[in-house]
Amino acid sequence: MHLTDEERSWLVGAAGSATRRAMEIVVALGKIYGAERLIPVASVQISGVSYRNIGDAGLEFLRRWAGEGARVRVPTTLNPTALDLSGWRAQGFAPDFAAKQQAVVDVFARMGVGGGHPLPTCTPYLVGVLPQPGEHIAWAESSAVVYANSVLGARTNREGGPGAIAAAIAGRTGAYGLHLDAGRLATLRVEVRATPRTVADYSALGALVGQVAGRRVPYFVGLPLERDTPLWQEKLKTLGAALAATGAVALYHVAGVTPEARATEMLAAEHEQLVIDDLAAGYAMFNDDVETVDLVWIGCPHASLDEIARVAEQVRGKHLLLPLWITCARPVKEAAIAQGLAGDIEAAGGRVFADACMAIAPARELGFRAVATVSAKGAFYLRNLAGVATRFGTLEQCIEAAVAGRWGG
């Protein structure tokens, strides 16, 4: 691997032990994946933030690195935590767990993440972090990665937790995979003959395609979607999130919509074909045979202001029998409060929480055994990480469940 003189000096400790450790990780990963050089990155997004996932060992690892003087070299954001950093009591978290989660965020703040004031979210692009087309970044959270690559046209591989931290400290990542033109060619052509209409429909579509695609790059044709139409970004957001959950997709193209697909078909000479005639199997994939639901959850990936407005519209004047939680970035929550949307939701019995993600929270310890959601990704991780049953359906079905007190009215 070719390194610049400056990069070589960092690797031998000229910029301190923390940067040396970061460079060792970045260079090792680059060599594993066949990178011939490193490239500067414009921003980094770090996963592995939930205390439930990293535990005391992960917290101690972060503290040691910060104690060596680790500081991020480029603008860096954090993935969601397990809880709302200021509203965790209303969620039912124990004080000890909340203190440990805050300690994780505090260490990242010491490293300079978020300019010293991190805003945990899996949708940094909704709070002003908007990489430009062709810009190299090093993002980690799966749905953020696929959105950055596909909708924004930036270039990033799916970084691991320590790898993303190292990239933030070094300001570099390896030039391989989706950073290169060849890695961005589609190898799976997906003809959509079904007609997805809702955000949840796009999530079901992503779940179906993801399990076939694996790590391949899909190219969608036949989607009834145009840029700048209502909720087009949210539909692409949830499509990518599901693709990355049931598969390991980090980039997709939509004919006539996504940046590179508007310029060229982006199909590799050797590619496979997939036809999707119906979305029912995508919904069935995450529908357990339960009528009793303990929670209705919206916001995986984190909800946009438009999505919160849709919820507010549907619950206004109603009385919810089930807890309804919406998770989003803190600036989005503040906007929802300012516009009266959060007030409408709370008047019905729901709550809007910032910072948090139920997929990485101890859901069973909070008393939830079955959760209804509009997100295939959310259902996938609730099952596999939290061990709870799920119901996956449209926003209307989820609100009906919250009003009726059970799934299916």
NORCORDA-V436673 format. One record per residue. RES is the residue in three letters. PSI is psi in degrees with one decimal (999 if undefined). BURIAL is 1 if it has 24 or more other ideal C-beta (glycine too) atoms within 12 Angstrom, else 0. Layout:
RES | PSI | BURIAL
RES | PSI | BURIAL
//
This chain:
MET | 132.6 | 1
HIS | 127.3 | 0
LEU | 146.3 | 1
THR | 165.9 | 0
ASP | -40.1 | 0
GLU | -43.9 | 0
GLU | -37.9 | 1
ARG | -38.2 | 0
SER | -38.1 | 0
TRP | -37.2 | 1
LEU | -26.0 | 1
VAL | 8.2 | 0
GLY | 8.4 | 0
ALA | -24.7 | 0
ALA | 16.3 | 1
GLY | 163.9 | 0
SER | -32.0 | 0
ALA | -43.1 | 1
THR | -37.3 | 1
ARG | -45.9 | 1
ARG | -42.9 | 1
ALA | -44.1 | 1
MET | -37.1 | 1
GLU | -41.9 | 1
ILE | -47.6 | 1
VAL | -44.4 | 1
VAL | -42.0 | 1
ALA | -44.4 | 0
LEU | -41.2 | 1
GLY | -42.5 | 1
LYS | -39.3 | 0
ILE | -40.0 | 0
TYR | 9.8 | 1
GLY | 22.1 | 0
ALA | 137.0 | 1
GLU | -13.7 | 0
ARG | 172.2 | 0
LEU | 157.4 | 1
ILE | 143.1 | 1
PRO | 144.8 | 1
VAL | 147.0 | 1
ALA | -26.4 | 1
SER | 163.0 | 1
VAL | 145.1 | 1
GLN | 127.4 | 1
ILE | 132.5 | 1
SER | -173.2 | 1
GLY | 46.5 | 1
VAL | -26.7 | 1
SER | 127.8 | 1
TYR | -31.5 | 1
ARG | -33.9 | 1
ASN | -42.2 | 1
ILE | -25.7 | 1
GLY | -167.0 | 0
ASP | -35.4 | 0
ALA | -42.9 | 0
GLY | -39.9 | 1
LEU | -41.7 | 1
GLU | -38.8 | 0
PHE | -46.6 | 0
LEU | -41.4 | 1
ARG | -39.5 | 0
ARG | -42.7 | 0
TRP | -43.8 | 1
ALA | -36.2 | 1
GLY | -23.4 | 0
GLU | -3.0 | 0
GLY | 17.7 | 0
ALA | 127.2 | 1
ARG | 139.2 | 1
VAL | 144.4 | 1
ARG | -16.8 | 1
VAL | 162.4 | 1
PRO | 130.4 | 1
THR | 137.7 | 1
THR | 165.1 | 1
LEU | 149.0 | 1
ASN | 167.3 | 1
PRO | 156.9 | 1
THR | -176.3 | 1
ALA | -14.9 | 1
LEU | 167.1 | 1
ASP | 119.3 | 1
LEU | -21.7 | 1
SER | -14.3 | 0
GLY | 24.2 | 1
TRP | -27.4 | 1
ARG | -40.0 | 0
ALA | -22.4 | 0
GLN | -16.1 | 1
GLY | 17.6 | 1
PHE | 148.6 | 1
ALA | 145.8 | 0
PRO | -37.8 | 0
ASP | -43.8 | 0
PHE | -44.4 | 1
ALA | -39.5 | 1
ALA | -40.3 | 0
LYS | -39.9 | 1
GLN | -40.8 | 1
GLN | -35.4 | 1
ALA | -38.7 | 1
VAL | -47.8 | 1
VAL | -37.9 | 1
ASP | -37.7 | 1
VAL | -43.9 | 1
PHE | -35.7 | 1
ALA | -40.1 | 1
ARG | -31.6 | 1
MET | -7.3 | 1
GLY | 8.6 | 1
VAL | 135.1 | 1
GLY | 27.7 | 1
GLY | 23.9 | 0
GLY | -2.5 | 0
HIS | 77.1 | 0
PRO | 144.8 | 1
LEU | 91.7 | 1
PRO | 124.7 | 1
THR | 148.7 | 1
CYS | 1.9 | 1
THR | 61.7 | 1
PRO | -24.7 | 1
TYR | -15.1 | 1
LEU | -8.2 | 1
VAL | 30.8 | 1
GLY | -4.8 | 0
VAL | 96.0 | 1
LEU | 89.4 | 0
PRO | 149.2 | 1
GLN | 157.0 | 0
PRO | 132.5 | 0
GLY | -6.6 | 0
GLU | 136.5 | 1
HIS | 129.5 | 1
ILE | 174.0 | 1
ALA | 86.8 | 1
TRP | 156.9 | 1
ALA | -42.5 | 1
GLU | 134.1 | 1
SER | -44.0 | 1
SER | -33.0 | 1
ALA | -39.9 | 1
VAL | -49.8 | 1
VAL | -32.6 | 1
TYR | -44.7 | 1
ALA | -45.3 | 1
ASN | -47.0 | 1
SER | -47.0 | 1
VAL | -38.3 | 1
LEU | -22.8 | 1
GLY | 14.1 | 1
ALA | 179.3 | 1
ARG | 116.2 | 1
THR | 143.9 | 1
ASN | 173.1 | 1
ARG | 94.8 | 1
GLU | 146.4 | 1
GLY | 170.6 | 1
GLY | -61.3 | 1
PRO | -34.4 | 1
GLY | -39.2 | 1
ALA | -41.0 | 1
ILE | -44.2 | 1
ALA | -41.9 | 1
ALA | -36.8 | 1
ALA | -39.2 | 1
ILE | -39.9 | 1
ALA | -22.8 | 1
GLY | 22.7 | 1
ARG | 157.1 | 1
THR | 167.9 | 1
GLY | 143.0 | 1
ALA | 86.9 | 1
TYR | 171.6 | 1
GLY | -123.8 | 1
LEU | -2.6 | 1
HIS | -16.3 | 1
LEU | 148.9 | 0
ASP | -44.3 | 0
ALA | -32.7 | 0
GLY | -9.4 | 1
ARG | 3.6 | 1
LEU | 139.5 | 1
ALA | 139.1 | 1
THR | 4.9 | 1
LEU | 113.3 | 1
ARG | 122.2 | 1
VAL | 113.0 | 1
GLU | 117.8 | 0
VAL | 108.1 | 1
ARG | -16.1 | 0
ALA | 173.3 | 1
THR | 83.6 | 0
PRO | 133.8 | 1
ARG | -44.6 | 0
THR | 167.7 | 1
VAL | -41.8 | 1
ALA | -35.0 | 1
ASP | -41.9 | 1
TYR | -30.8 | 1
SER | -43.0 | 1
ALA | -40.2 | 1
LEU | -46.3 | 1
GLY | -37.8 | 1
ALA | -41.6 | 1
LEU | -45.8 | 1
VAL | -36.9 | 1
GLY | -41.0 | 1
GLN | -20.5 | 1
VAL | -39.2 | 1
ALA | -37.2 | 1
GLY | -119.7 | 0
ARG | 4.5 | 1
ARG | 168.7 | 1
VAL | 110.8 | 1
PRO | 151.3 | 1
TYR | 111.5 | 1
PHE | 131.8 | 1
VAL | 147.1 | 1
GLY | 3.5 | 0
LEU | 132.2 | 1
PRO | 65.5 | 0
LEU | 133.8 | 1
GLU | 148.4 | 0
ARG | 148.0 | 0
ASP | 14.1 | 0
THR | 160.7 | 0
PRO | 130.8 | 0
LEU | 20.5 | 1
TRP | -37.7 | 1
GLN | -40.4 | 1
GLU | -37.7 | 1
LYS | -41.8 | 1
LEU | -35.0 | 1
LYS | -47.3 | 1
THR | -29.6 | 1
LEU | -51.1 | 1
GLY | -38.7 | 1
ALA | -42.5 | 1
ALA | -38.9 | 1
LEU | -39.0 | 1
ALA | -19.4 | 1
ALA | -53.8 | 1
THR | -18.8 | 1
GLY | -151.7 | 1
ALA | 38.8 | 1
VAL | 130.9 | 1
ALA | -3.9 | 1
LEU | 136.0 | 1
TYR | 163.1 | 1
HIS | 142.6 | 1
VAL | 121.8 | 1
ALA | 124.2 | 1
GLY | 4.7 | 0
VAL | -58.7 | 1
THR | 156.3 | 1
PRO | -50.8 | 1
GLU | -28.5 | 1
ALA | -24.5 | 1
ARG | -25.0 | 0
ALA | -37.4 | 0
THR | 162.7 | 0
GLU | -26.5 | 0
MET | 21.0 | 1
LEU | 129.8 | 1
ALA | 154.0 | 0
ALA | -38.4 | 0
GLU | 110.3 | 0
HIS | 160.6 | 0
GLU | 169.2 | 0
GLN | 144.0 | 0
LEU | 135.0 | 1
VAL | 130.6 | 0
ILE | 110.5 | 1
ASP | -25.5 | 0
ASP | 148.9 | 0
LEU | -4.5 | 1
ALA | -39.2 | 0
ALA | -29.6 | 0
GLY | -40.2 | 1
TYR | -42.9 | 1
ALA | -26.9 | 0
MET | -31.6 | 1
PHE | 28.4 | 1
ASN | 101.7 | 1
ASP | 158.5 | 1
ASP | 69.3 | 0
VAL | 139.5 | 0
GLU | -32.6 | 0
THR | 122.4 | 0
VAL | 134.6 | 1
ASP | -22.0 | 1
LEU | 142.0 | 1
VAL | 124.2 | 1
TRP | 128.9 | 1
ILE | 134.3 | 1
GLY | 45.3 | 1
CYS | 104.2 | 1
PRO | 169.2 | 1
HIS | 137.5 | 1
ALA | 145.4 | 1
SER | 169.6 | 1
LEU | -36.7 | 1
ASP | -38.2 | 1
GLU | -39.7 | 1
ILE | -37.6 | 1
ALA | -38.2 | 1
ARG | -40.6 | 1
VAL | -46.8 | 1
ALA | -40.5 | 1
GLU | -38.5 | 0
GLN | -24.8 | 1
VAL | -8.1 | 1
ARG | 123.3 | 0
GLY | 1.8 | 0
LYS | 167.2 | 0
HIS | 118.7 | 0
LEU | 133.4 | 1
LEU | -18.3 | 1
LEU | 151.2 | 1
PRO | 134.3 | 1
LEU | 116.2 | 1
TRP | 132.6 | 1
ILE | 130.2 | 1
THR | 140.8 | 1
CYS | 175.1 | 1
ALA | 151.4 | 1
ARG | -41.8 | 1
PRO | -32.1 | 1
VAL | -41.5 | 1
LYS | -42.6 | 1
GLU | -39.0 | 0
ALA | -38.8 | 1
ALA | -35.5 | 1
ILE | -46.8 | 1
ALA | -33.1 | 0
GLN | 1.8 | 0
GLY | 1.2 | 0
LEU | -43.5 | 1
ALA | -37.5 | 1
GLY | -41.3 | 0
ASP | -41.1 | 1
ILE | -42.5 | 1
GLU | -33.4 | 1
ALA | -30.2 | 0
ALA | -16.3 | 1
GLY | 4.0 | 0
GLY | 175.5 | 1
ARG | 147.4 | 1
VAL | 120.7 | 1
PHE | 141.4 | 1
ALA | 166.6 | 1
ASP | -28.0 | 1
ALA | 162.7 | 1
CYS | 124.0 | 1
MET | -23.1 | 1
ALA | -24.5 | 1
ILE | 19.9 | 1
ALA | 158.1 | 1
PRO | 74.9 | 1
ALA | -41.9 | 1
ARG | -37.3 | 0
GLU | -24.2 | 0
LEU | -2.6 | 1
GLY | 9.6 | 0
PHE | 124.9 | 1
ARG | -23.6 | 0
ALA | 132.3 | 1
VAL | 134.8 | 1
ALA | 139.8 | 1
THR | 158.5 | 1
VAL | 4.9 | 1
SER | 120.6 | 1
ALA | -38.3 | 1
LYS | -45.3 | 1
GLY | -44.2 | 1
ALA | -41.0 | 1
PHE | -47.8 | 1
TYR | -30.4 | 1
LEU | -42.3 | 1
ARG | -50.1 | 1
ASN | -27.1 | 0
LEU | -41.9 | 1
ALA | -17.4 | 1
GLY | 34.6 | 0
VAL | 156.0 | 1
ALA | 156.2 | 1
THR | 152.8 | 1
ARG | 127.7 | 1
PHE | 121.5 | 1
GLY | -170.2 | 1
THR | 167.4 | 1
LEU | -40.5 | 1
GLU | -42.2 | 1
GLN | -40.0 | 1
CYS | -40.7 | 1
ILE | -39.2 | 1
GLU | -40.6 | 1
ALA | -41.6 | 1
ALA | -35.3 | 1
VAL | -43.7 | 1
ALA | -23.4 | 0
GLY | 2.3 | 0
ARG | 161.6 | 0
TRP | 137.8 | 1
GLY | 12.2 | 0
GLY | 999 | 0
//
